[in-house]
Amino acid sequence: EKQYHKWKARVVFGGDNIKTADGNIALFQDVGTTPSTMVSARACMAVSCMLPGMRRLQSDCIQAFTQAKMDPNYKTFVSLPKAWWPESWKGMTDPVCPLRLALYGHPKSGDLWYKKLESVLLESGFETLPEWPSLFFKHEGGELFMILVYVDDLLVFGSKKIDTMIAKI
């Protein structure tokens, strides 16, 4: 009887080995994300504990970064492992291809993912505060819904209707 193994892998951009077209180490002036704060998390927890019927959920976004497309202003070309080369690449020395989706490890991926999530949440009627840009809230039908973003993890607060809202998002 054959035994099968299930393997899990993560494709990660080698952010520690980025070079320019002429072979020099690439330097990024602006590497950042929009972090949440413990103050915003505590405030959400306090509000959710004071309102009857509020639920608190935690979610890890599946394949978060690859949901965001690379910005054309940050053209990046990558080498692929030989096992992934298509037949048409046989005989090539070191082919590269453009990176189309943000990958974990790329200096701009966090920002690209955040912009993607932000646009989806804003289109869904959520608002944010300049003081806490990673906190999204929505008033709907007399109810309050809040989503606190930390990289690709979400703290979600709301009534039972929050499940339907998350499914739409």
N, C-alpha and C positions, 0 to 999 in steps of 0.2 A: 504494500500500500504506500502510495506516494504521500510525502508530507510537504505541505506548502507553507511558506513563510510569507508573512505580510510585512513589507518594508515601508517605512515612511521616510520621505526625503524632503528637503527644502532647498530650492534653488536660491542662492544668495549672490548678489552682485559683490565682487571683490573690491569694496570701497577703499581698501588699503593699498591697492595697486592700480590706480588710475593714472593714465599717461596722456599727454597731448599728442597730436598728430605727428609731431617731430620727435617723440620719445621722451620728452621731459615729464617729470611728475606734475600732475594737474593740481592746482590749488584752487579751492573754492572760497570766495570771499564771504558768502552768506550761507551758512548751513544752520538750519533751525527748524523748529516745529512750534506749534502753539500748545504749550503744556497746560494741563489743568493744575490746580493747586489744591493742597489739603484743605484750605479755607473753603474753596468752592465745593469740595466733596462733603465737608462737614455741614455746610449750609444746606445742601440738597438733602442730606440725611435728616437734619433737624426739621426742615419743612415737611418732608415725607412722613416723619413720625407724628407731626401735629395734625395732619389732615386725615380724616377718617377714610379708610378704603384704599389708601395709597400703597402701592407695591414697590418693591425695590428689586431690581434685576441686574445681573452682570452679564455682559456678552463679549465674546472675543470675535471680532469680525473675521470671517473666513476669507483667506487670500486677499486681505485688505489692500496691500500695496499694488498688486497686479490688477486691481479694479481701476486704477488711475493710469491714464496714458502719459507717456513722457512728453514734456513740453518741448516743442521744436527749438526753443532757445537753448536747450541743454542737450544738443545732439551727442549721443553716446553710441559707440560701436563696441561690440563685444565679440570675443572668441568663444566658440562653443567646444565642448569636449568632442573628440573625434567620433565617439559612439553616436553622437547626435547629428553628424554631418549627413546631409542628403546625398544621394548618388551623384548628383551633378557637381559636387565639390571634390570628388575623388581626383587625386593628382595635384590639388592645390597645396601650397606650403602652409600658409597661415591665414585662411579666410576669416573675415569679420562680417557681421551683419548689424543693422541698426537695432538698438534697443527700443522697442515700441511701448512696452508697459513698464511701469515703475517696479523695481525689484528692491527688496529689503537689502540694505547695505549701500545703495546709491545715495550720495549726499543730498540729493533733492527729493528722494522718494517720500519722506515723511511729509514734506510740504505739499507735494502733488496729491498724496492720499488725503490729507486734511482738506485741501481745496475741493476735491471730488466729493467727500462726505459733506462738507459745508454746503455745497451747491444742492445736493440731494435734500438735506434737511431744510434749507431755506425754501426750496421749491415745494416742500411738504408743509409749509406754513410755520416752521419754527423760527424763532428770533434768537438773537444773541446780544450780549452786553459787551461794550468795548473793554470794560474792566476785566471780564472773564470770557475771552473769546472762545474758550473750549466748552462753555456751558450753553446749551440750546434749550429753549423753553417754548411752550405753546399753550395757549388757553383755548379750549374748545368745549362748547356746551357747558360752561361753568366748571370745567375740570382743568387741572394743571398737569402738564407733562414736561419732564425735564430729562435731558440726555447730556451727560458729562463725558467728554472724550479724553482719553489718555492713550496716545499713539493709536493702536488698533483695538483698544478695549473700551467698552462703553459701560457706564453706570446709568441705568434707566429707571426713572421714577414715574409712576402714574397709576391710574385705576386699572381695572381688568381690561379696559379698552386698549391699553398699551400694547398688548399682544397683536391686535389687529393693525395698529399703527406701525409697529416694528416690521410686520410682514409686508406692508405696503412699501416701506423704505427699502 
